Amino acid sequence: MPVSDSVDREAGTETDSGADGDDRPEGLPINELFYSLQGEGTLAGVPSVFVRTSGCNLRCWFCDSYHTSWEPTHAWLGLEEILAEIESHEADHVVLTGGEPLLHEESVALLEALDDRSYHTTVETNGTIYRDAPIDLASISPKLESSTPTPERDPKGDGEWEQRHEDDRIDLEALAALVEDYEFQLKFVVTDAEDMPEILALLDDLRDAADVPIPNDDVLLMPEGATRDRLAETRTRVAELAMDYGFRYTPRLHVDLWNDAPET
Ligand code: SF4
């Protein structure tokens, strides 16, 4: 369901971060809502409905959902419409993703409504925002320095977001609260071995800050790449890094199956 194609773009504008405006009806900025297989993480392969919110507080240069971050759409769906669309599919799992879905306070109402209906919910988050909500799996993807949109890597070419992204990409307090309160997986997008010292340092800091253990089994290395061609360059070395360090490797099944097609 390509929500952004059917939206009234005059209905309001989002802020830079895509956060909710005061005059919105109850609902969420939604970029896409579709049925597919979970492609990443410990639930890879599980049929799931994906609710992709629009708007992100970061700007990773490699973002594979460009229209939720760099150029957020202004689509808007009411909660009842979202729930009706979810219930039209044969799935017990719902993945709330983005963008950064926890930017939006209304994500809590959606998660509560899904919990009432006995769905299993995964929230895909960059780990910079904590919200108290019925989340069955917090899939936390802290963004490494290699994600920063330097002028050379910025898809818009001006480096405007470089400093803001760098300042905001890690929030240890929010990360600790998420791992303490929810079943979690920590999913790192890895390009090459140069990312590993930063991952190890962040894990040390998080293990000091959080009151719960963070076993290596819950740390996932995921190859950077939103196309089959790019994944072919990164996945073998990331798989070898997972073995070297004793972390889990996660595929990107949706890229293997459908390349970079939308709504997968
Ligand atoms: S945090 Fe996620 S949604 Fe936001 S810019 Fe980075 S990859 Fe895209």
Boltz pocket constraint, residues with backbone or C-beta under 6 A from the ligand:
constraints:
  - pocket:
      binder: B
      contacts: [[A, 56], [A, 57], [A, 58], [A, 59], [A, 60], [A, 62], [A, 63], [A, 64], [A, 65], [A, 68], [A, 69], [A, 98], [A, 99], [A, 100], [A, 126], [A, 141], [A, 143]]
      max_distance: 6.0
